[in-house]
Each structure stands twice: as structure tokens, then as C-alpha cells.
Amino acid sequence: MVKHAPGAPKRWVVTGGRGAGKTTFCRRAAALAHAAGLDAAGILSPARMEAGEKTGIYVADVRTGAQRLLAAARAGEVRGFPLGRWHFDPAAIRWADEVLVRATPCDILIIDEIGPLELELRRGLTAWESALKSGAYRAALVVVRCELAEEFGISKDVSASLTITSPQQALQAAEAFVRRFVDAV
């Protein structure tokens, strides 16, 4: 479901439950944007799945496809700090921040995802705020956990929101988003 604020949406907050397809939406939107000749940039956070279980989280550069292991469920797999069941790699966080610093200017800025690590603990990504504040993009897609979406939206001047409910809906929403964006060009 898409909710529009008055005027053309520039900053979109993308929410949904765990496994709903938020990263699927962002990945598909980036691929469609690139295919249409648009510059999509930023980061994705795809899951690492093993035998149907999420065992890690990658961080990937939208422009180049390069990726790093951001967090692992197995202790000792990455050197870093624990948060819940995950162990986060500070080197991967720094790399993702460097990607975000280089992301703008672009047509579509993608930041997948901002969560408790960033908003509550201030231990995760830091460059996302300056990339978003720069305004050096035509649209920004920012994935935020459902429980943090209202807090994020109030503080970051969000102009539209999109709730992802399933991977199939994510693919359809990505196509509609990019089609609307290309048609407006």
C-alpha cells in the first residue's frame, strides 16, 4: 500500500515484517532503474540463507554489486560486536559508509536498512544521514523497521511510505515505482 504526502514523493520509507520482501523490493527497483538508464546507488542488505535459515547479513553496493558480510549468527565468523543473535563487523560497516558517501549524486538513492543499530544504539551506519540530507537524488528509498518507521518518518521529512507484505507484492511494487519514476522523466 502506497501513501502519498502532498506533492511528488522524494523520500520514501519502506517498511514490512521480517522476510516480507523489503530487500527484494529495493533490489528489483535498482535493477529496473539501471535497465532504464537511471543511476541507482546506495546499499542493500540481503540475507545469507543456509538450509532455509538466515545465518548472515550482507551489505552490497547497489552500483557495483560488490558486497561484504555485515553480520553473522555464528560467533567468531566476524570480528565485531554482538547485538542479539548477530555479530556485526565494524570493517563492513565502514565499507558501507564509504559506499553511501560515494552514492550521491544519483537518480535513486537506496538505503537498506536503517534499524536499531543506527537509530537507537548509534553503532551502525553513519553516512546514511548525510546522504539523505544532501538531497542529491531524485528519489530516496529508505528501509526502516516497522517499529521505528514512525520515529524515522517524523524526523526525516518522509514524503511517502510503502509497506511490503510479501515478496510477490515487493516485485510488483518495484515495477510500479520505477515505471512511475521513468514516466515522470
matplotlib code that plots the C-alpha trace (Angstrom):
import matplotlib.pyplot as plt

x = [0.0, 1.4, 0.6, 1.4, 2.1, 1.2, 3.5, 5.8, 7.4, 11.1, 11.8, 10.1, 10.2, 9.8, 8.6, 7.4, 7.8, 10.8, 11.0, 8.3, 10.4, 11.9, 15.3, 13.6, 11.8, 14.9, 17.0, 14.3, 13.8, 17.6, 17.7, 14.8, 16.2, 19.6, 17.8, 16.0, 19.3, 18.9, 21.6, 20.5, 23.1, 23.4, 23.3, 21.3, 21.2, 20.5, 20.3, 22.6, 20.5, 21.7, 19.3, 16.4, 17.8, 19.1, 22.7, 24.1, 23.5, 25.5, 25.8, 26.0, 26.9, 23.9, 26.1, 28.8, 27.3, 30.3, 29.4, 30.8, 29.5, 28.0, 26.8, 26.8, 24.8, 27.8, 30.1, 33.6, 32.7, 33.2, 35.3, 33.0, 30.4, 27.2, 23.7, 21.0, 21.9, 24.1, 27.8, 28.5, 31.7, 32.9, 35.0, 31.9, 30.0, 32.9, 32.9, 29.1, 29.5, 32.1, 29.6, 27.0, 29.4, 30.0, 26.3, 25.2, 24.5, 22.2, 18.7, 17.6, 19.3, 18.7, 19.4, 18.5, 18.2, 18.2, 17.4, 18.0, 21.8, 21.6, 18.6, 18.8, 22.4, 24.3, 26.7, 25.9, 26.0, 26.6, 26.8, 23.1, 22.1, 24.3, 23.5, 19.8, 20.2, 22.2, 19.1, 21.4, 18.9, 15.6, 14.1, 15.3, 14.1, 14.9, 14.1, 13.2, 12.0, 8.2, 8.6, 10.9, 9.1, 7.1, 10.1, 12.1, 9.4, 8.8, 12.5, 13.5, 10.7, 9.3, 7.0, 5.6, 5.6, 5.3, 4.5, 5.8, 3.7, 5.1, 8.0, 5.5, 4.0, 7.5, 8.3, 5.0, 5.6, 9.1, 7.9, 5.2, 7.6, 10.2, 7.5, 6.1, 9.5, 10.5, 7.2, 7.8, 11.2]
y = [0.0, 3.4, 6.5, 9.9, 13.1, 16.3, 16.9, 14.5, 11.9, 12.4, 10.4, 7.1, 5.0, 1.2, -1.0, -4.5, -7.5, -9.8, -11.7, -9.7, -8.6, -5.2, -6.0, -7.8, -4.6, -2.5, -4.9, -5.1, -1.3, -0.9, -3.4, -1.9, 1.6, 0.5, -1.1, 2.2, 4.1, 5.6, 5.8, 3.8, 3.9, 3.1, -0.1, -3.3, -5.7, -9.2, -12.2, -15.1, -18.2, -21.7, -24.7, -22.2, -20.4, -16.8, -17.1, -13.8, -10.4, -9.0, -5.3, -4.7, -1.7, -1.0, 0.4, -2.2, -5.3, -5.7, -7.0, -7.7, -9.9, -7.4, -9.7, -13.4, -15.5, -17.8, -16.4, -16.0, -15.8, -12.0, -9.9, -7.4, -6.6, -8.6, -7.4, -10.0, -13.1, -11.2, -10.3, -7.2, -6.5, -2.8, -3.1, -3.9, -1.0, 1.4, 0.0, 0.5, 4.1, 4.7, 3.4, 5.8, 8.7, 8.0, 7.2, 10.8, 12.4, 9.8, 9.3, 6.9, 6.5, 3.2, 2.7, -0.8, -0.8, 1.6, -0.2, -0.1, -0.3, 3.1, 4.9, 3.6, 2.5, 4.8, 2.0, 1.2, 3.2, 6.9, 8.2, 7.4, 10.7, 12.9, 11.1, 11.6, 15.2, 16.0, 15.9, 15.0, 12.4, 12.5, 9.9, 8.0, 4.6, 4.0, 0.7, 1.1, -1.5, -1.3, -0.4, 2.5, 3.8, 6.5, 7.9, 7.8, 9.5, 12.3, 13.2, 12.7, 14.5, 11.5, 12.3, 8.7, 5.3, 1.8, -1.3, -4.5, -7.5, -10.3, -11.0, -11.1, -7.8, -6.4, -7.2, -5.6, -2.5, -2.2, -2.3, 0.3, 2.6, 2.6, 2.9, 5.9, 7.3, 6.8, 8.1, 11.4, 11.9]
z = [0.0, -1.0, 1.0, -0.6, 1.1, -0.9, -3.8, -5.7, -3.4, -2.9, 0.3, 0.6, 3.8, 3.0, 5.8, 6.3, 8.5, 8.6, 5.4, 3.7, 0.8, 1.6, 0.2, -2.7, -3.5, -3.3, -5.4, -8.1, -8.1, -8.6, -11.4, -13.2, -12.7, -14.1, -17.1, -17.8, -17.8, -14.4, -11.7, -8.7, -5.9, -2.2, -0.2, 0.0, 3.0, 1.5, 3.8, 3.7, 3.8, 4.6, 4.6, 4.8, 7.8, 7.9, 9.0, 7.9, 6.5, 3.6, 2.7, -1.1, -3.2, -5.5, -8.3, -8.4, -6.8, -4.5, -1.1, 2.4, 5.2, 7.6, 10.3, 11.2, 13.6, 14.3, 16.9, 15.7, 12.0, 12.0, 14.4, 15.9, 18.4, 19.3, 19.1, 19.8, 17.9, 15.4, 15.5, 13.4, 11.6, 12.1, 8.9, 6.8, 8.4, 7.5, 3.9, 3.7, 4.9, 2.2, -0.4, 0.9, 0.8, -2.9, -3.7, -4.3, -6.7, -8.2, -9.5, -6.9, -3.5, -1.8, 1.9, 3.0, 6.1, 9.0, 12.2, 16.0, 15.4, 13.8, 15.3, 18.9, 19.6, 17.1, 16.4, 12.8, 9.6, 10.0, 6.4, 5.7, 7.3, 5.3, 2.0, 2.8, 3.9, 0.7, -1.5, -4.3, -5.7, -7.4, -5.1, -2.0, -0.8, 2.9, 4.5, 8.2, 10.6, 11.2, 14.9, 14.0, 10.9, 12.7, 14.6, 11.4, 9.3, 11.7, 11.9, 8.2, 6.3, 4.5, 1.6, 1.0, 2.6, 1.2, 3.3, 1.8, 2.7, 0.5, -1.9, -4.8, -3.8, -3.5, -7.1, -8.3, -6.2, -7.6, -11.1, -10.4, -8.5, -11.4, -14.1, -12.4, -11.9, -15.6, -16.9, -14.9, -16.6]

ax = plt.figure().add_subplot(projection="3d")
ax.plot(x, y, z, "-o")
ax.set_aspect("equal")
plt.show()
